[in-house]
Amino acid sequence: MFLKISKNIIEEEAKALLLLSKSLDNNYNKVLSLVSKTNGNVILSGVGKSGHIARKIASTLTSTGTPAYFVHPTEASHGDLGSIRKKDILCLLSKSGKSKELLDLLNFANKNKIKSILISSNQKSKLAQFSSYNLKIPNIKEVGKNNIAPTTSTTMMLALGDAIALSLSEYKNFSNEKFGEFHPGGNIGAKFIKVKDIMHSKSKIPLTSENTNMKDVIVKITNKNFGCIGVLDLSKSLVGIITDGDLRRHMKDNMLQKKAKDVMSKNPKIITENTFVSDALKIINDYKITSLFIMKDLKNKKTFWNNSPS
């Protein structure tokens, strides 16, 4: 029983999203063009379930490059209207367009010539008439028994908010680096740490000349404790790497009588200092290696910094 009901609800909400997508027209472009040019914040508000969606949209906008915050309509009527400035844009969410709690916000916006946007299914409502712009969501019934609880409408509002936020972000060329700056914590933040922020550098890097005898190479590998060493040619360019594995493979070949260039593996994997740690780890896992040399410039193998992103 539960499975059938749940599948039906999800399918009906999916149909609503497709209908929403088809309903967007040139008016949508006008609204987003307005928002993209604002020098202030996007102020979102709503009542009940629409208010919860407004909070989420504000959060998504802010994290993707469009400053925004939520104002509770009741708190706005008791002093928080003072936080709204002329260069801001007011965005209200109300399926029916009849939420009286939002009227004070709209009256304040109109009095102070602040642009406003209403996301609603009723463009003939009082809120719609008072708003500068209207974004209409399809007026279809809520799913579930008795069609009472806000379900389909809030799903459409949420999806529309995501579309607005991400469209604006792409339009502004909001970079991965900037997104990472806004998300320093948790799993998201970890994806945007760059190797230059955690790499080993300077005297900690295990390096040797290609003409160094292997006795000295082994001593250096042991002292640096990375299990590898970078090999430089006469011009100080990185030309190879010697790992613990290389030592084991050459153990029976009179290795101690050889030079570094005779034992090294040529063309070690390298990355730039601006590589994300997550990408560096993917390279390490894909090639089943334990170390990476980090360069300022991949074309110039003299300007390297370290040997491991971890």
VEXKE-376259 format. One record per residue: residue number from 1; residue in one letter; chain; x, y, z of N, C-alpha, C in turn. Coordinates in steps of 0.05 Angstrom, whole numbers, plus 5000, padded with zeros to 4 digits. Layout:
REC:NUM:A:A:X:Y:Z:X:Y:Z:X:Y:Z .
...
This chain:
REC:1:M:A:5017:4976:5000:5000:5000:5000:5017:5025:5000 .
REC:2:F:A:5037:5026:5018:5054:5050:5020:5069:5055:4995 .
REC:3:L:A:5079:5034:4983:5095:5037:4959:5079:5048:4936 .
REC:4:K:A:5055:5039:4932:5038:5048:4911:5031:5078:4914 .
REC:5:I:A:5023:5085:4939:5016:5113:4945:5040:5132:4940 .
REC:6:S:A:5063:5123:4950:5087:5140:4948:5095:5144:4919 .
REC:7:K:A:5095:5122:4904:5103:5124:4876:5084:5143:4861 .
REC:8:N:A:5058:5142:4867:5039:5159:4854:5044:5188:4860 .
REC:9:I:A:5050:5194:4886:5056:5221:4894:5080:5232:4879 .
REC:10:I:A:5102:5217:4878:5126:5225:4865:5121:5230:4835 .
REC:11:E:A:5106:5212:4822:5100:5214:4794:5084:5239:4788 .
REC:12:E:A:5065:5245:4805:5048:5269:4801:5065:5294:4805 .
REC:13:E:A:5083:5294:4824:5100:5318:4828:5119:5321:4805 .
REC:14:A:A:5129:5299:4794:5146:5300:4770:5131:5312:4746 .
REC:15:K:A:5106:5305:4743:5090:5317:4721:5087:5347:4725 .
REC:16:A:A:5084:5355:4751:5081:5383:4757:5106:5399:4749 .
REC:17:L:A:5129:5387:4754:5155:5400:4747:5158:5403:4717 .
REC:18:L:A:5149:5383:4702:5151:5385:4673:5132:5407:4663 .
REC:19:L:A:5109:5409:4675:5090:5430:4668:5101:5457:4675 .
REC:20:L:A:5114:5459:4697:5127:5484:4705:5148:5493:4684 .
REC:21:S:A:5165:5474:4676:5185:5479:4656:5173:5490:4630 .
REC:22:K:A:5152:5478:4621:5139:5486:4596:5125:5513:4599 .
REC:23:S:A:5118:5521:4623:5103:5546:4627:5121:5571:4628 .
REC:24:L:A:5147:5567:4631:5165:5590:4632:5167:5604:4605 .
REC:25:D:A:5165:5631:4605:5165:5646:4580:5185:5669:4582 .
REC:26:N:A:5182:5688:4564:5201:5711:4563:5199:5728:4588 .
REC:27:N:A:5177:5727:4602:5174:5742:4627:5195:5733:4647 .
REC:28:Y:A:5200:5707:4647:5221:5695:4664:5248:5708:4659 .
REC:29:N:A:5254:5711:4633:5280:5724:4626:5281:5752:4636 .
REC:30:K:A:5259:5767:4635:5259:5794:4645:5264:5795:4675 .
REC:31:V:A:5252:5777:4690:5255:5777:4719:5284:5770:4726 .
REC:32:L:A:5295:5750:4713:5323:5742:4720:5343:5764:4711 .
REC:33:S:A:5337:5777:4689:5354:5799:4680:5354:5821:4701 .
REC:34:L:A:5331:5827:4713:5329:5847:4735:5346:5838:4759 .
REC:35:V:A:5343:5813:4767:5357:5803:4790:5387:5803:4785 .
REC:36:S:A:5395:5796:4761:5424:5795:4755:5438:5822:4757 .
REC:37:K:A:5423:5843:4753:5435:5870:4753:5433:5884:4780 .
REC:38:T:A:5420:5872:4799:5417:5886:4825:5444:5888:4839 .
REC:39:N:A:5448:5910:4853:5472:5913:4869:5467:5907:4899 .
REC:40:G:A:5443:5900:4905:5436:5894:4933:5431:5865:4937 .
REC:41:N:A:5414:5859:4957:5407:5831:4963:5380:5824:4952 .
REC:42:V:A:5375:5798:4949:5349:5788:4943:5336:5780:4970 .
REC:43:I:A:5314:5794:4977:5301:5789:5002:5278:5770:4998 .
REC:44:L:A:5278:5746:5010:5257:5727:5005:5239:5725:5030 .
REC:45:S:A:5213:5720:5025:5195:5717:5047:5171:5700:5039 .
REC:46:G:A:5159:5687:5058:5135:5671:5053:5124:5662:5079 .
REC:47:V:A:5100:5651:5079:5086:5642:5103:5083:5612:5102 .
REC:48:G:A:5087:5599:5126:5083:5570:5128:5103:5555:5111 .
REC:49:K:A:5093:5535:5096:5110:5518:5079:5124:5535:5058 .
REC:50:S:A:5111:5555:5047:5124:5572:5028:5147:5587:5040 .
REC:51:G:A:5145:5593:5066:5166:5607:5080:5191:5589:5082 .
REC:52:H:A:5186:5563:5087:5209:5544:5089:5223:5542:5062 .
REC:53:I:A:5207:5542:5040:5219:5541:5014:5235:5567:5008 .
REC:54:A:A:5224:5589:5017:5237:5615:5013:5264:5615:5027 .
REC:55:R:A:5265:5604:5051:5291:5602:5065:5311:5586:5049 .
REC:56:K:A:5303:5564:5038:5321:5547:5023:5331:5561:4998 .
REC:57:I:A:5313:5575:4984:5321:5590:4960:5341:5612:4967 .
REC:58:A:A:5336:5625:4989:5355:5646:4997:5383:5635:5002 .
REC:59:S:A:5383:5611:5015:5409:5598:5020:5423:5590:4995 .
REC:60:T:A:5408:5579:4976:5419:5570:4950:5430:5594:4934 .
REC:61:L:A:5415:5615:4934:5423:5639:4919:5450:5650:4931 .
REC:62:T:A:5451:5652:4957:5475:5663:4970:5499:5646:4964 .
REC:63:S:A:5496:5619:4966:5519:5601:4963:5528:5599:4934 .
REC:64:T:A:5512:5609:4915:5520:5607:4887:5525:5634:4874 .
REC:65:G:A:5529:5654:4891:5538:5680:4880:5518:5703:4879 .
REC:66:T:A:5494:5699:4889:5474:5720:4890:5466:5725:4919 .
REC:67:P:A:5476:5746:4931:5470:5751:4960:5440:5753:4965 .
REC:68:A:A:5431:5737:4985:5403:5737:4991:5399:5729:5020 .
REC:69:Y:A:5376:5736:5031:5369:5726:5058:5339:5726:5062 .
REC:70:F:A:5330:5711:5081:5302:5708:5087:5293:5727:5109 .
REC:71:V:A:5269:5739:5105:5257:5756:5125:5230:5744:5132 .
REC:72:H:A:5225:5739:5157:5199:5729:5165:5179:5751:5164 .
REC:73:P:A:5156:5747:5151:5136:5769:5148:5127:5782:5174 .
REC:74:T:A:5123:5766:5194:5114:5777:5220:5136:5794:5232 .
REC:75:E:A:5161:5784:5232:5183:5800:5242:5187:5825:5226 .
REC:76:A:A:5182:5823:5200:5185:5847:5183:5166:5869:5192 .
REC:77:S:A:5141:5861:5199:5121:5880:5208:5127:5892:5235 .
REC:78:H:A:5147:5880:5249:5154:5889:5276:5183:5900:5277 .
REC:79:G:A:5192:5912:5255:5218:5925:5255:5238:5916:5234 .
REC:80:D:A:5235:5891:5224:5255:5881:5206:5253:5893:5178 .
REC:81:L:A:5232:5908:5173:5230:5923:5147:5254:5941:5143 .
REC:82:G:A:5265:5950:5166:5288:5968:5164:5313:5956:5152 .
REC:83:S:A:5313:5930:5149:5337:5916:5137:5335:5916:5107 .
REC:84:I:A:5312:5924:5096:5309:5924:5067:5316:5951:5055 .
REC:85:R:A:5334:5951:5036:5344:5977:5025:5334:5980:4996 .
REC:86:K:A:5337:6005:4986:5327:6011:4959:5339:5995:4937 .
REC:87:K:A:5365:5987:4940:5378:5972:4919:5372:5942:4921 .
REC:88:D:A:5356:5934:4940:5349:5905:4943:5326:5899:4925 .
REC:89:I:A:5320:5873:4922:5296:5863:4908:5281:5845:4927 .
REC:90:L:A:5255:5849:4929:5238:5833:4946:5226:5810:4930 .
REC:91:C:A:5228:5786:4940:5216:5763:4927:5198:5748:4946 .
REC:92:L:A:5172:5747:4940:5152:5735:4958:5141:5709:4946 .
REC:93:L:A:5136:5689:4964:5125:5664:4955:5098:5659:4968 .
REC:94:S:A:5078:5655:4951:5051:5649:4961:5035:5636:4939 .
REC:95:K:A:5028:5611:4942:5013:5597:4921:4987:5612:4914 .
REC:96:S:A:4972:5619:4934:4946:5632:4930:4948:5662:4923 .
REC:97:G:A:4970:5674:4932:4973:5702:4928:4956:5718:4948 .
REC:98:K:A:4946:5704:4968:4927:5717:4987:4938:5718:5016 .
REC:99:S:A:4964:5713:5019:4976:5714:5045:4978:5743:5056 .
REC:100:K:A:4959:5750:5074:4957:5777:5083:4983:5786:5098 .
REC:101:E:A:4998:5766:5109:5022:5773:5124:5043:5786:5107 .
REC:102:L:A:5041:5782:5080:5061:5793:5062:5055:5821:5053 .
REC:103:L:A:5031:5831:5059:5023:5857:5049:5040:5880:5060 .
REC:104:D:A:5048:5878:5085:5065:5899:5096:5092:5901:5081 .
REC:105:L:A:5102:5878:5074:5127:5878:5059:5124:5892:5032 .
REC:106:L:A:5102:5885:5018:5097:5897:4992:5091:5927:4994 .
REC:107:N:A:5076:5934:5013:5070:5963:5017:5095:5979:5022 .
REC:108:F:A:5113:5968:5038:5138:5981:5044:5155:5983:5019 .
REC:109:A:A:5156:5961:5003:5172:5961:4978:5162:5982:4959 .
REC:110:N:A:5136:5983:4955:5124:6002:4936:5128:6031:4945 .
REC:111:K:A:5126:6036:4971:5130:6063:4982:5158:6072:4978 .
REC:112:N:A:5177:6054:4980:5205:6061:4977:5217:6055:4949 .
REC:113:K:A:5199:6049:4930:5207:6043:4903:5227:6020:4900 .
REC:114:I:A:5222:5999:4916:5238:5975:4915:5224:5955:4897 .
REC:115:K:A:5238:5943:4878:5226:5924:4860:5218:5899:4875 .
REC:116:S:A:5196:5887:4866:5186:5863:4880:5178:5842:4859 .
REC:117:I:A:5180:5816:4868:5173:5793:4851:5155:5775:4868 .
REC:118:L:A:5133:5766:4856:5115:5747:4869:5116:5721:4854 .
REC:119:I:A:5121:5699:4869:5119:5672:4857:5093:5661:4868 .
REC:120:S:A:5074:5657:4849:5047:5649:4857:5033:5635:4834 .
REC:121:S:A:5011:5622:4840:4995:5610:4819:4971:5628:4812 .
REC:122:N:A:4968:5651:4826:4945:5668:4822:4954:5696:4815 .
REC:123:Q:A:4954:5703:4789:4963:5729:4780:4941:5750:4782 .
REC:124:K:A:4918:5743:4793:4896:5763:4796:4893:5771:4826 .
REC:125:S:A:4910:5760:4842:4908:5766:4871:4917:5794:4877 .
REC:126:K:A:4912:5802:4902:4920:5829:4911:4951:5831:4911 .
REC:127:L:A:4964:5810:4921:4993:5810:4921:5005:5813:4893 .
REC:128:A:A:4992:5799:4874:5002:5800:4847:4999:5828:4835 .
REC:129:Q:A:4977:5841:4842:4972:5868:4831:4991:5888:4843 .
REC:130:F:A:5000:5883:4868:5018:5902:4881:5047:5897:4874 .
REC:131:S:A:5054:5874:4863:5081:5866:4857:5091:5878:4831 .
REC:132:S:A:5117:5883:4829:5128:5894:4804:5128:5873:4782 .
REC:133:Y:A:5134:5848:4790:5136:5826:4771:5123:5802:4783 .
REC:134:N:A:5113:5784:4765:5100:5759:4774:5113:5736:4760 .
REC:135:L:A:5120:5715:4775:5128:5689:4763:5106:5669:4771 .
REC:136:K:A:5093:5659:4751:5070:5642:4756:5078:5612:4756 .
REC:137:I:A:5069:5598:4777:5072:5569:4777:5045:5558:4769 .
REC:138:P:A:5044:5535:4755:5018:5523:4746:4999:5519:4770 .
REC:139:N:A:4975:5525:4766:4954:5523:4787:4942:5495:4785 .
REC:140:I:A:4956:5476:4796:4946:5448:4796:4943:5439:4825 .
REC:141:K:A:4926:5418:4828:4919:5409:4855:4944:5397:4869 .
REC:142:E:A:4943:5399:4896:4964:5387:4912:4959:5357:4912 .
REC:143:V:A:4981:5341:4912:4977:5312:4912:4972:5303:4941 .
REC:144:G:A:4963:5278:4944:4957:5268:4970:4927:5269:4976 .
REC:145:K:A:4920:5255:4997:4891:5253:5005:4880:5281:5011 .
REC:146:N:A:4857:5287:5000:4842:5312:5003:4856:5336:4989 .
REC:147:N:A:4879:5332:4978:4893:5353:4963:4896:5379:4980 .
REC:148:I:A:4903:5376:5005:4904:5399:5023:4933:5407:5029 .
REC:149:A:A:4950:5389:5038:4977:5396:5047:4993:5406:5023 .
REC:150:P:A:5008:5428:5027:5025:5439:5006:5046:5418:4998 .
REC:151:T:A:5044:5408:4974:5062:5388:4964:5072:5395:4936 .
REC:152:T:A:5054:5393:4917:5061:5399:4889:5070:5428:4886 .
REC:153:S:A:5056:5446:4899:5062:5475:4896:5090:5481:4908 .
REC:154:T:A:5096:5470:4931:5122:5475:4943:5145:5462:4928 .
REC:155:T:A:5139:5439:4916:5159:5425:4899:5166:5443:4875 .
REC:156:M:A:5145:5455:4863:5150:5472:4840:5165:5498:4848 .
REC:157:M:A:5157:5509:4871:5171:5533:4881:5201:5527:4886 .
REC:158:L:A:5206:5504:4898:5234:5497:4904:5250:5493:4878 .
REC:159:A:A:5238:5479:4859:5252:5475:4834:5256:5501:4819 .
REC:160:L:A:5236:5519:4820:5239:5545:4807:5261:5561:4820 .
REC:161:G:A:5263:5559:4847:5284:5573:4861:5311:5563:4853 .
REC:162:D:A:5314:5536:4851:5340:5525:4842:5347:5534:4814 .
REC:163:A:A:5327:5535:4797:5331:5543:4769:5341:5572:4768 .
REC:164:I:A:5328:5589:4784:5336:5617:4785:5364:5620:4796 .
REC:165:A:A:5370:5607:4818:5397:5610:4830:5419:5600:4812 .
REC:166:L:A:5415:5577:4800:5436:5565:4784:5439:5579:4756 .
REC:167:S:A:5417:5589:4746:5418:5605:4721:5433:5631:4725 .
REC:168:L:A:5428:5644:4747:5443:5669:4754:5472:5663:4759 .
REC:169:S:A:5478:5640:4772:5505:5633:4778:5521:5628:4752 .
REC:170:E:A:5509:5614:4733:5522:5609:4707:5525:5635:4692 .
REC:171:Y:A:5505:5652:4692:5506:5678:4678:5529:5695:4689 .
REC:172:K:A:5534:5694:4715:5555:5710:4728:5582:5696:4726 .
REC:173:N:A:5583:5673:4714:5608:5657:4713:5619:5652:4741 .
REC:174:F:A:5602:5645:4759:5610:5639:4786:5627:5614:4786 .
REC:175:S:A:5652:5617:4795:5672:5596:4792:5671:5575:4814 .
REC:176:N:A:5683:5552:4808:5685:5531:4828:5702:5540:4852 .
REC:177:E:A:5722:5557:4846:5739:5568:4867:5723:5585:4887 .
REC:178:K:A:5705:5601:4875:5689:5619:4892:5669:5602:4908 .
REC:179:F:A:5657:5582:4895:5639:5564:4909:5653:5551:4933 .
REC:180:G:A:5678:5543:4928:5693:5531:4950:5698:5550:4973 .
REC:181:E:A:5703:5575:4967:5707:5595:4988:5682:5598:5005 .
REC:182:F:A:5659:5595:4993:5634:5598:5008:5627:5573:5023 .
REC:183:H:A:5641:5550:5018:5635:5525:5031:5660:5512:5042 .
REC:184:P:A:5673:5525:5062:5698:5515:5073:5694:5490:5090 .
REC:185:G:A:5670:5484:5099:5666:5462:5117:5653:5438:5105 .
REC:186:G:A:5656:5415:5118:5642:5391:5109:5653:5379:5084 .
REC:187:N:A:5638:5360:5073:5647:5346:5049:5649:5364:5025 .
REC:188:I:A:5631:5384:5023:5633:5402:5000:5658:5418:5001 .
REC:189:G:A:5665:5429:5025:5689:5445:5028:5714:5429:5021 .
REC:190:A:A:5714:5403:5029:5738:5386:5024:5743:5384:4994 .
REC:191:K:A:5722:5385:4978:5726:5382:4949:5740:5406:4936 .
REC:192:F:A:5741:5428:4950:5752:5452:4938:5778:5462:4952 .
REC:193:I:A:5790:5445:4968:5816:5451:4979:5837:5446:4957 .
REC:194:K:A:5855:5464:4953:5876:5461:4933:5901:5449:4945 .
REC:195:V:A:5916:5436:4928:5940:5422:4938:5960:5442:4950 .
REC:196:K:A:5961:5467:4940:5979:5487:4950:5974:5494:4979 .
REC:197:D:A:5950:5488:4988:5943:5495:5016:5953:5474:5036 .
REC:198:I:A:5960:5450:5026:5968:5429:5045:5994:5415:5036 .
REC:199:M:A:6007:5424:5015:6030:5410:5004:6055:5414:5022 .
REC:200:H:A:6074:5395:5019:6100:5398:5030:6117:5415:5012 .
REC:201:S:A:6136:5431:5022:6151:5449:5005:6179:5453:5015 .
REC:202:K:A:6195:5466:4998:6222:5474:5004:6240:5451:5013 .
REC:203:S:A:6252:5453:5037:6272:5433:5045:6259:5406:5051 .
REC:204:K:A:6233:5405:5053:6220:5379:5059:6218:5361:5035 .
REC:205:I:A:6223:5373:5011:6220:5357:4986:6244:5339:4983 .
REC:206:P:A:6241:5313:4979:6263:5295:4974:6272:5297:4945 .
REC:207:L:A:6296:5307:4940:6306:5310:4913:6335:5301:4911 .
REC:208:T:A:6343:5293:4887:6371:5285:4883:6378:5289:4854 .
REC:209:S:A:6404:5290:4848:6413:5293:4821:6413:5266:4807 .
REC:210:E:A:6410:5266:4781:6409:5241:4765:6435:5226:4767 .
REC:211:N:A:6457:5240:4774:6483:5227:4775:6492:5219:4803 .
REC:212:T:A:6473:5222:4822:6479:5214:4850:6480:5183:4851 .
REC:213:N:A:6500:5172:4866:6501:5143:4868:6479:5133:4886 .
REC:214:M:A:6471:5109:4882:6447:5099:4895:6450:5095:4925 .
REC:215:K:A:6474:5093:4935:6479:5091:4964:6468:5117:4977 .
REC:216:D:A:6476:5140:4965:6467:5165:4976:6437:5170:4972 .
REC:217:V:A:6427:5160:4949:6399:5163:4944:6382:5149:4965 .
REC:218:I:A:6390:5125:4972:6375:5109:4992:6376:5124:5019 .
REC:219:V:A:6399:5136:5026:6400:5151:5051:6381:5174:5051 .
REC:220:K:A:6379:5189:5028:6361:5212:5026:6332:5203:5027 .
REC:221:I:A:6325:5181:5014:6298:5171:5015:6290:5164:5044 .
REC:222:T:A:6308:5152:5058:6303:5144:5086:6300:5169:5104 .
REC:223:N:A:6317:5188:5100:6316:5213:5117:6291:5229:5112 .
REC:224:K:A:6282:5231:5087:6258:5247:5081:6232:5233:5089 .
REC:225:N:A:6233:5206:5089:6210:5190:5099:6185:5193:5082 .
REC:226:F:A:6188:5197:5056:6165:5197:5038:6162:5172:5021 .
REC:227:G:A:6183:5155:5023:6182:5131:5006:6188:5136:4977 .
REC:228:C:A:6199:5159:4971:6206:5165:4943:6225:5189:4942 .
REC:229:I:A:6236:5194:4919:6253:5218:4915:6252:5227:4886 .
REC:230:G:A:6251:5253:4882:6251:5264:4855:6279:5266:4844 .
REC:231:V:A:6282:5261:4818:6308:5261:4805:6310:5284:4786 .
REC:232:L:A:6331:5301:4789:6335:5325:4773:6358:5321:4753 .
REC:233:D:A:6355:5332:4729:6378:5332:4710:6396:5355:4716 .
REC:234:L:A:6416:5360:4699:6436:5381:4704:6424:5409:4704 .
REC:235:S:A:6401:5412:4690:6387:5438:4689:6367:5442:4712 .
REC:236:K:A:6367:5423:4730:6349:5423:4754:6320:5419:4746 .
REC:237:S:A:6315:5406:4723:6288:5399:4716:6282:5371:4726 .
REC:238:L:A:6257:5366:4734:6248:5340:4743:6246:5321:4720 .
REC:239:V:A:6262:5299:4721:6262:5280:4699:6254:5252:4708 .
REC:240:G:A:6252:5247:4734:6245:5220:4743:6239:5219:4772 .
REC:241:I:A:6231:5195:4781:6225:5190:4809:6235:5162:4816 .
REC:242:I:A:6245:5159:4840:6253:5133:4851:6236:5128:4875 .
REC:243:T:A:6221:5106:4874:6204:5098:4896:6214:5073:4910 .
REC:244:D:A:6201:5066:4932:6208:5041:4945:6205:5017:4926 .
REC:245:G:A:6185:5019:4909:6181:4998:4889:6204:4995:4870 .
REC:246:D:A:6215:5018:4861:6238:5018:4843:6262:5005:4857 .
REC:247:L:A:6265:5010:4882:6288:4998:4897:6285:4968:4898 .
REC:248:R:A:6261:4958:4903:6257:4929:4904:6261:4916:4877 .
REC:249:R:A:6252:4930:4855:6255:4918:4829:6284:4916:4820 .
REC:250:H:A:6302:4934:4830:6330:4934:4822:6349:4922:4842 .
REC:251:M:A:6337:4910:4863:6353:4899:4885:6374:4879:4875 .
REC:252:K:A:6368:4863:4856:6386:4841:4846:6404:4850:4824 .
REC:253:D:A:6404:4876:4816:6419:4885:4793:6443:4902:4801 .
REC:254:N:A:6457:4895:4823:6479:4911:4832:6471:4941:4835 .
REC:255:M:A:6448:4945:4847:6437:4972:4849:6455:4992:4862 .
REC:256:L:A:6469:4984:4882:6486:5003:4897:6509:5014:4880 .
REC:257:Q:A:6516:5001:4858:6537:5010:4841:6526:5029:4819 .
REC:258:K:A:6500:5032:4819:6488:5049:4798:6482:5077:4807 .
REC:259:K:A:6475:5094:4787:6467:5122:4793:6437:5124:4792 .
REC:260:A:A:6427:5146:4802:6398:5151:4804:6385:5148:4777 .
REC:261:K:A:6397:5158:4756:6385:5158:4729:6382:5130:4718 .
REC:262:D:A:6398:5111:4729:6396:5083:4720:6373:5068:4733 .
REC:263:V:A:6363:5078:4755:6342:5064:4771:6315:5078:4769 .
REC:264:M:A:6315:5104:4764:6291:5120:4765:6270:5111:4745 .
REC:265:S:A:6245:5118:4751:6223:5116:4731:6220:5143:4719 .
REC:266:K:A:6220:5145:4693:6219:5170:4679:6191:5182:4678 .
REC:267:N:A:6190:5208:4674:6165:5223:4671:6144:5218:4693 .
REC:268:P:A:6151:5225:4718:6133:5221:4740:6108:5239:4736 .
REC:269:K:A:6086:5230:4749:6061:5246:4747:6064:5272:4761 .
REC:270:I:A:6055:5294:4748:6057:5321:4760:6030:5335:4758 .
REC:271:I:A:6026:5354:4776:6001:5370:4775:6010:5399:4782 .
REC:272:T:A:5991:5418:4778:5997:5446:4786:5988:5451:4814 .
REC:273:E:A:5998:5472:4826:5991:5479:4853:5962:5487:4857 .
REC:274:N:A:5948:5493:4835:5920:5501:4837:5901:5477:4833 .
REC:275:T:A:5912:5453:4831:5895:5429:4828:5880:5424:4855 .
REC:276:F:A:5855:5417:4852:5840:5410:4876:5850:5384:4888 .
REC:277:V:A:5850:5382:4914:5859:5357:4927:5843:5333:4918 .
REC:278:S:A:5817:5337:4914:5800:5315:4905:5809:5304:4878 .
REC:279:D:A:5818:5323:4860:5828:5314:4834:5855:5300:4836 .
REC:280:A:A:5872:5311:4854:5898:5298:4859:5895:5270:4869 .
REC:281:L:A:5876:5266:4887:5872:5239:4898:5861:5220:4877 .
REC:282:K:A:5845:5231:4858:5835:5214:4837:5858:5204:4819 .
REC:283:I:A:5877:5222:4814:5901:5214:4798:5917:5192:4813 .
REC:284:I:A:5921:5197:4839:5935:5177:4855:5922:5150:4854 .
REC:285:N:A:5896:5150:4857:5881:5125:4857:5880:5112:4830 .
REC:286:D:A:5876:5128:4809:5874:5117:4782:5900:5104:4773 .
REC:287:Y:A:5923:5116:4780:5949:5106:4772:5962:5088:4793 .
REC:288:K:A:5948:5085:4815:5958:5068:4837:5987:5077:4846 .
REC:289:I:A:5990:5102:4851:6015:5114:4860:6011:5126:4887 .
REC:290:T:A:6033:5134:4900:6031:5145:4927:6039:5175:4928 .
REC:291:S:A:6051:5185:4906:6063:5212:4908:6058:5227:4882 .
REC:292:L:A:6056:5253:4884:6054:5271:4861:6072:5295:4865 .
REC:293:F:A:6086:5303:4844:6101:5328:4846:6084:5351:4836 .
REC:294:I:A:6086:5373:4850:6068:5396:4845:6085:5419:4833 .
REC:295:M:A:6075:5429:4810:6089:5449:4795:6073:5475:4795 .
REC:296:K:A:6088:5497:4792:6074:5522:4787:6064:5523:4758 .
REC:297:D:A:6080:5511:4741:6074:5511:4712:6082:5483:4701 .
REC:298:L:A:6063:5470:4689:6068:5443:4678:6089:5443:4656 .
REC:299:K:A:6092:5466:4643:6112:5468:4621:6140:5473:4631 .
REC:300:N:A:6142:5481:4656:6169:5486:4667:6173:5469:4692 .
REC:301:K:A:6187:5447:4689:6190:5427:4710:6211:5435:4730 .
REC:302:K:A:6220:5460:4729:6239:5470:4749:6225:5483:4772 .
REC:303:T:A:6201:5492:4767:6186:5507:4788:6167:5489:4803 .
REC:304:F:A:6177:5469:4817:6160:5451:4832:6163:5456:4862 .
REC:305:W:A:6143:5447:4877:6142:5454:4905:6143:5430:4924 .
REC:306:N:A:6131:5408:4916:6129:5386:4936:6125:5359:4923 .
REC:307:N:A:6121:5339:4940:6119:5313:4928:6094:5297:4937 .
REC:308:S:A:6076:5310:4951:6053:5295:4960:6030:5313:4968 .
REC:309:P:A:6005:5308:4959:5983:5325:4968:5971:5316:4994 .
REC:310:S:A:5984:5298:5008:5972:5289:5033:5993:5287:5055 .
